[in-house]
Amino acid sequence: MTAWILTCNLDTFDLEKFRRDGQELQSWSVGRFRDELTAGDTFALWITGAGGGVVARGHLTGPPTQTLSADEAYWKKDPGIRWYVPLVVDEWLERPIPRSQIIDDPLFSNSSLRKQPFAANPHRLDAQQWDLITSALEHATGEDPNWHLQPGDTIRRVDLHDRYGGSSQGGICPSGRTPNVLIFTDSRSGHQHGYYDEWSEDGTFHYTGEGQKGDQVFTKGNKAIRDHSLTGNRLRLFEGARGTVRYVGEVVLDPTTPHSYGQAPPTGGGALRQVIRFHMVPAGTKPQAPDVPVGTEYRPADESVQPAIAQPGPPDPDLSGRNLKAHRRLQNELAATAQARGMEVLSPTASDPDFDLAWRAPAGHLTVCEVKSLTLSNEARQLRTGLGQILDYQDQLQGRNSEVRAILWVERAPTDPRWVGLCNRVGVTLSWPGDEDAVFA
């Protein structure tokens, strides 16, 4: 049995879309050692480029044959007739192994992967090199032991880049010497460039890509974010852009809908242009430090906006047509009522769970609120979803405020009155328009 490296250039083959479409890899193009490739040989799939690394491992199932590609739709240019070796992927890595972890090891000092990186597939591995890769595969999950910041920690940006690399300018900073992409969001300065980063109704944090003028495209930082799950780089989100910044935590792209497109003005004003909106979710929930403030000044929801993307699978009843407008109207009306009663009304920041709104009383007590529209057909589903969400938000915020009240605000009284008692038993106030006194008592 022989071990091999099979390389993939993402500018040539769209592996990210191939996997997102649910395709199964059954063969790979090879240009040399064709007489030596045989069933039972093992391989590791390697993404080329500075941000690349090992993303999968598997075994060959036979010798190569000359044919047309079965995956022609994913090649950036027509591959024509080539030699393809049949294979099976035994494991796609949840955490790809960064290039530097492999290629910088002395065992690879004389490998063709290092000396001839542009040579045709495959690259032969000796026993020690394969053992190094399999050892790395066994430890490819979990937190990076070389990352020392915890959510809520603050650090001067200049010190951050000295420690972890990446440019000290801009909002998306891939590092050339650590497996990280450093990402910065700042509502105080982002809006002047058409960057509107915020939690969206689909439960993801929408982060605007880089490029201050013209349509945004997938190059540089945008490409680094898009391909992070293939290259093994971790997305590290920070609040603030200059001076001292605060680490929010590690995020990943939503696997179902990793990005969408929107319209925004360019820096300095002018005609609207197309911008990329990355849909990010936390990589596991880690509580913020107790001294991290909750929320920012309330941003009224735009009641005229339609859902930006078509949701695959069963539709979310709170993200379609009439329900989305009702949700935003309810949210804005409740915010106005809270402000009229002397409350400081808040929208979530990247450091917060994605609540709809919250408010702080003059005495300092915090109330967090989830809003749900209701129809006869979706009532039970909306109440179940909303109750789970508000309990999660309340729990995440408990360590950052002395008292956190939880409100589930719905469009009208439920047809089944048992929901009021159920919510009360778990410490949640279920209420609706006309019952404001119970909410603000």
N, C-alpha and C positions, 0 to 999 in steps of 0.2 A: 504494500500500500504506500502511495506517495501523497504528500500534502502539497496543496497549491494555494496561491492567491489569485483570485479573479478580480480584475479592476473594473470600475464603472465610472465613467465621466458623466456627471449630471448634465453637462452642456450638450451631450450627445444622446443620452438615453434618459427619459423622464421617469426615473425610478419612483419618485415621490408620487406622481399621479398614477403610475402603474399599481402601486400598493394601495393607494386610496380607492382605486376602482375595484379592489378586491381580486386582482389578477394573481395567478399562481405562477411563480417562476419555474420553468421546466427545462430551460436550456440557456447557454451563454456562448457568445462569440469567442472563438480562439484562433490564434494565428501562428502558433508554434507548438512544439512538443506534441504534435497530434498523434504520433505513433506511440507515445508513452502514456497518454491519458486512457484510463481504463475504469471499469465499474469497481466501486468500492473505494476509490481515491477520495480523500477528504479535501475540502476547500473552505476558505474564508472569503467573503465578498467584501471588497475594499473600495471605498469612495475616494477618488483621486482629488488632488488639490490640497492647499494648505489647511483647510478646515475639515479634511476627510478622516477616514479611519475605517475600522471593521464594523459592518452593520449586520452581518448574517454568517452562518456557517451551515455546511451541508455535505453531501457526498455525491459523486458522479454515479450515473447508472449505466454507462456504456461508453463506447468510443465515439468521437465526433463524426458527423456526417455533413456533407455540403448541401445546403438547401436555402430557401428563403426564410426570413425570420417569421416566427409565429406571432411576434409582438411588434409588428411593423408600425402600428399606430403610435407607439411611444418613442420611436426614434426621431430625433430632431431633423435628420436628413435620411433619405432612402439608403438603407444599409446594403441593398442588393443581395446577391447570392454570396453566402459566407459559410465558413465551417462553424458548426454549433455542436457543443458537447451537451448531452442530456444530463440532467441533475435533479436533485431534490433538496430543497432548503429545509434543514432540520430545525432551525431556530432563527427567527428575526430578533435581534437584540432590542430590548426596551431601552437600554442605555448603550448606544454604540461606543466602541472603544476608540478614543481619540488617536489620530495619526501619531502624535508625538510620543505617546506611551509605547508604541511599537517601534517606529522608525528610528528613534533616538537611542534605543538599546544597543549596546555594543555587539550583541548577537547578530544584528542586521547591518553591521558596518560593511560587509562585502556582498550583501544581497542585491539582486538585480532590481528589487523594488526601490532601493536607495540609489544605486549607480545608474540604472536605466529605467527611470520612472515612466518613460513614454514608450517603452517596449510593448510589443503586442502581448496579449494574454496567451498563457498564464505565466505566473512567476513561481518558480520552484522553491519550496521550503525544505530545509533540513530538519532533522528530528528536534533539535534544540529550539529552532525558531518556531516550530509548530507547538512545542510544549509551552513556550512563552505566550503564544496566542491563546491556547486553551486555558492556561492559568488566568490570563486576563479576562477571558470569557466567564470564568467561574466567579469573578469578583466585579462583574460589570454593573451590578445594581447598587442602589443606595447612594448616599451623599458623597460628594467628592471630598476625600480627607484633606485636600489642600485648600478647601474653601473654608474660611474662618468667620464669616459674617452670619449673624442670625437675624431673622425678620425683626425690624424695629431698630437695629443698630444704625448709628450715624457714622459717617466718615467723610473727611475732606475728599473732594473728587480727585485732586491731584494725588493724594495718597492711595486712593483706590486704584488708579491707573498704574502707579508705581508698583503696586503689589500684584495686580492681575493683568496688566497690559491693556491694550486698546487705546484708541485716540481719546484725548482729553477734550475734544470738540465734537459737537453733534449729539444727536439723540440715540443713535444706534452704533455701538462700538464693538465690532468683533475683535477678539484678542488673537494675536498671532503666536502667543507663547503659553496661554492657558486655554482649556477647552470651555470658554465662556463667551457669550455675547452680552455685553452690558447695555442695558436699555434704560432710558431716562424719560420720565413723564413729568411735566410741569404745567399745570393749568394757568399759572401766572404769566407765562411767556409763550406757551404753545399756540394760543388762539391767534396771535398776530401773524403766525405762519400758516393758518388754516388747519392746525392740529387740534382736534377735539377728541381727547382720550377720555373714555367713560365706560361705566358698566352699562350693558345693554339688556333689553328684555329677554334675550335668549340666554342670559346667565353667564355671558363671557365679557371680559374686559376688552373693549375695542381700542386698539392702539394704532395710531396713524403712522404709516411708513415714512421714510425719509425722501426728501426732494422738495425744495421750496418753490420751484417754478416748473411749469409744464406737467404733463401727465406722469405720475409715478410708475416706475417699472421695476422688475425684479433684478436689480443689480446691487452690488456692494452690500450694505446693511440689510436691505430688504430681502436679498437672496439668502443672506446668512440666517435671518429669522425663518424664512420659508423652509429652508433645508436643514434646520437644526436637528430634527429627529433622525435624519440620515447621516449627518456628519458627527453626531455625538456631542455637539456643543450645547451647553446649558444656557437657557435664557434667564438672565438675572435682572429683575426689574427694580428700579430705584425711583423714588420721588425727589424731585428737584433737578436742576440742570447745572447750577453753578455753586461754587463754595462748598458748603456741607450738604450732603445728600443722605437720604434715608433708604436703607435696604428694605424693600417690600417682601421679597422672597423669589423663589424660582417659579417660573411659569412655563407652560407648554402651550402649543397651539391646539385648539379644539380639533380632534381627529375627524369629526363629521364635516365641519365647515371651517377650515383653517383661516380663511380670509374672505373678504368681500370687497366691493368697490363702492366709493362714494364720491361726492362732489364737494370741493372746497376752494376758497379763493387762494391765489398765490401770495407769497410774501410781497407786501407793498400794494396789494389790491389788483384788480383786473378780472378778466373773465374766469368763470369757474373751470376747474380742471379735475381730472380724475385722480383720486388718491386711493391708496391701498389701506384697508382697515383689517389688521390682524385680530383674530378672535382668540384671546388668551384665557387660560384657566390656571388656577394655582396648581402646582405640582405637589398635591397633598396639602392639607390645611395645617398651617403652623400658626399659633397665636402670635399676635404682635406684642411687643413689650408694653408694660402697663402705662408708660409715659407717652405713648403714641396718641396724639389727639384723634378724636373720631370726627369724620366728615369734614366738609367744606361748605361754603355758602350755597344755599339751595339753587339748583338750576332748573327752572320750569321745564317740564316735558313738552315737546312740540306735538301738539294734538293733531297736526295735519300730516305727520309723517306716516307712511305705510311701512310694513315690514320690508327690510332691505333685501332679504334673501328668502327663497323658497325653502322651507324646512323639509328635509327628507323624512320619509316614514310618516307615521300618524301626525297630523298637524297639532301644534300647541294651541289650545283654544284661546289662550290669552295673547297670541301673536298674530291674529288674523282679523283684518277688516274692522268690523264694528267693535269687537272686543278690545283691540289695541287702542282705538280712540277712546272708548269708555274707560279703560284703565288709566290713560294719561289724564283725562278730564277729572276722574276721581282723585288722582294723586295731586293735581294742581289745586283743586278745590280744598282738599284737606290741608295742604301746605298754606294756603291763604288763610284758612281758619286758624291754624296754629300761630301764624304770624300776628293775626289780629288779636290773639289772646296773650301776646307778649312772649311767645316762644322764639328761640333761635332755631330756625329750620335749616336742615342739613341735607346735602347729597353725599353719597359715598365717594371716597377717594380710592386709589389703587390699593391702599393699605387696609381697606375695610371690606367686610362681606358686602355683597351686592344688594343691599336693602333698597327699597323704593325711596323712602325718605325717613328722616329721624328729626327729633327736636329736643332741645335742651331747655329745661325750665330755669327761671331765674335762680332757683335754689340749687341748680346743678344736676338735678336728676335727668337721666337720658331716657327717651322713649324711641324705640325703633319700630318701624311700621312696614308691613307688606300689604300691597293693594291688589285686589282681585276683582275683575268684572265677573258677573254671573249671568248665565242664561239657564233655562230649564234643562237643557241638554248637557251642560257642562258643570252644573253646580257642585255635585259631589266630588268630581275630579279636581275642580279649582280649590275647594275647601281643603281637601287632603293635601294638595301640593302647597297651598299657602301656609297651612299649619306647620308642615315640616320645614318650610323655608324660614318662618319667623322664629321657630325654636332654635334652629341652627344659628341664625344671626344673633339672637339674644345670648346664646351660649358663647359665641366667639367674642362678644363685646363685654362679657361680665368682668374680665380682668382689667378692663380699661376704664371702668366707671363704677362708682360705688353702688349705684342702683340702675338697673336697666329694665324698663317696662316693655312688654311686647304687645303690639296691636295688630290684629288682622282686620283690615278695613275692606269691606265688600260693598257691592253696588246696592244691595237691598237685603232685607231680612231673609234668611234661608227658608225655604219651604218646609224643611225638616228642623224643628226647634231644638233637637238634641245636640246640634252643633254648638249652641251657646254653652250648654253645660259641659260638653266635652272640652272645649277650649278653656273654660274656667278651671277645670280640674288640673290642667297642666300649666296654669299661670298665664294664659293668653286672653286678652280682652278681644272678643269678636264683636264688631260694631259696624254701623253703616250710616249714611246720611240721615239726619234727623235725630241721631243718638250721640251728638257731639259732647253733651254734658258728661256722659259716662266716660268718654275718652279723656277729657281734660279736667276731670274732678281731681 
